[in-house]
Amino acid sequence: MNEMQRFIADIVEASGLMVEDIKMSETGGTIKVVCDTEKGISSSELVSVTKKILKNEEFDEKYASNYRLEVSSPGIDMPLTKARHFAKNRDRDIELQHECEKYKSPLKGTIKDVDEEVLTLAVKIKKEISTIRIPMGKVISAMVRLKW
């Protein structure tokens, strides 16, 4: 994390929020901050943390004149990579990229349980639903599969 990212992360975390991502465009212009809470983030929380960042004297001096700040929640297109991401999406269908040799990758299934060590999925194997466990250390990422 560079100085700017650490600085913004400190403000976000001091507000009781979790930092999911902070990116600064290569050519300047935009700082994008993605934050969340365990239960999902509200628009008022996003507005509040945005104001805290913008009103910070150090941010104003170093970045405000050269960058536009965007603060948002994770979208449906944000990959699940951490146990807490999977926990928030329990009972949702996902497509999982993983390095577990026991199962093919990608793997389609439904999140049933997760902790820091293991992700448990319900998957269809030979027309039957089975429960499988993938070590979190073997998880690369997953995307939520929307039902239309």
SVG drawing of the C-alpha trace seen along z (x, -y; Angstrom):
<svg xmlns="http://www.w3.org/2000/svg" viewBox="-35 -22 39 61">
<polyline fill="none" stroke="black" stroke-width="0.4" points="0.0,0.0 1.4,-3.4 1.2,-6.5 -2.0,-7.8 -3.7,-4.4 -2.6,-4.0 -3.8,-7.5 -7.3,-6.9 -7.5,-3.4 -6.8,-4.9 -9.8,-7.4 -12.1,-4.7 -11.2,-2.2 -11.5,-4.9 -15.1,-5.4 -15.8,-1.7 -15.8,-0.6 -13.7,2.0 -11.5,1.1 -12.0,3.5 -9.9,1.6 -8.2,-1.7 -7.0,-2.5 -5.5,-5.7 -5.6,-6.0 -2.2,-5.7 -2.6,-9.0 -4.0,-10.8 -7.5,-12.1 -9.4,-9.6 -9.0,-7.9 -11.5,-5.1 -12.2,-3.7 -14.4,-0.7 -15.5,-0.1 -18.1,2.1 -19.3,3.4 -20.1,6.9 -23.8,6.2 -23.5,4.1 -22.9,0.4 -25.5,-2.3 -25.5,-5.4 -25.3,-7.6 -22.2,-5.8 -20.6,-6.3 -21.5,-10.0 -20.1,-10.4 -16.7,-8.7 -16.4,-10.7 -16.9,-14.0 -14.3,-12.9 -11.7,-12.2 -12.4,-15.4 -12.4,-17.6 -9.1,-16.2 -6.4,-18.8 -3.7,-16.4 -5.9,-15.1 -6.8,-18.6 -3.1,-19.7 -1.7,-16.6 -4.5,-15.2 -7.7,-17.3 -6.4,-19.6 -5.2,-16.7 -7.7,-13.9 -11.4,-13.4 -12.5,-11.1 -15.0,-8.2 -16.2,-6.2 -18.5,-3.3 -19.7,0.1 -18.6,3.3 -20.6,4.1 -22.0,7.4 -19.0,7.6 -16.4,7.5 -14.7,10.9 -15.1,12.7 -11.6,13.4 -11.8,13.3 -13.8,15.5 -15.9,12.5 -16.9,12.0 -18.2,15.5 -20.0,15.2 -21.9,12.2 -23.0,14.2 -24.1,17.4 -26.7,19.3 -25.8,17.6 -24.6,19.4 -21.0,18.7 -18.5,19.7 -15.3,20.5 -11.7,20.3 -9.5,22.5 -6.3,24.5 -7.7,27.6 -6.6,30.6 -9.5,32.7 -12.1,30.7 -12.2,29.0 -11.8,25.3 -13.9,23.3 -16.5,24.9 -20.2,23.9 -21.9,24.2 -23.9,22.6 -22.1,21.2 -23.2,23.2 -20.6,22.2 -17.3,20.5 -14.7,19.8 -11.1,18.6 -9.9,22.2 -12.6,23.8 -15.3,22.9 -18.2,25.3 -20.2,25.5 -23.2,27.5 -22.4,28.7 -24.1,30.9 -22.0,33.9 -23.4,36.5 -27.0,35.1 -26.8,35.3 -26.2,32.4 -23.0,33.0 -21.3,30.9 -17.6,30.3 -15.0,28.4 -12.3,26.2 -9.4,24.9 -9.5,21.1 -5.8,21.2 -6.7,22.8 -9.4,20.3 -8.4,17.8 -11.7,15.9 -15.3,16.3 -18.1,14.4 -21.7,14.4 -23.9,16.0 -27.1,14.0 -30.4,15.9 -32.5,14.2"/>
</svg>
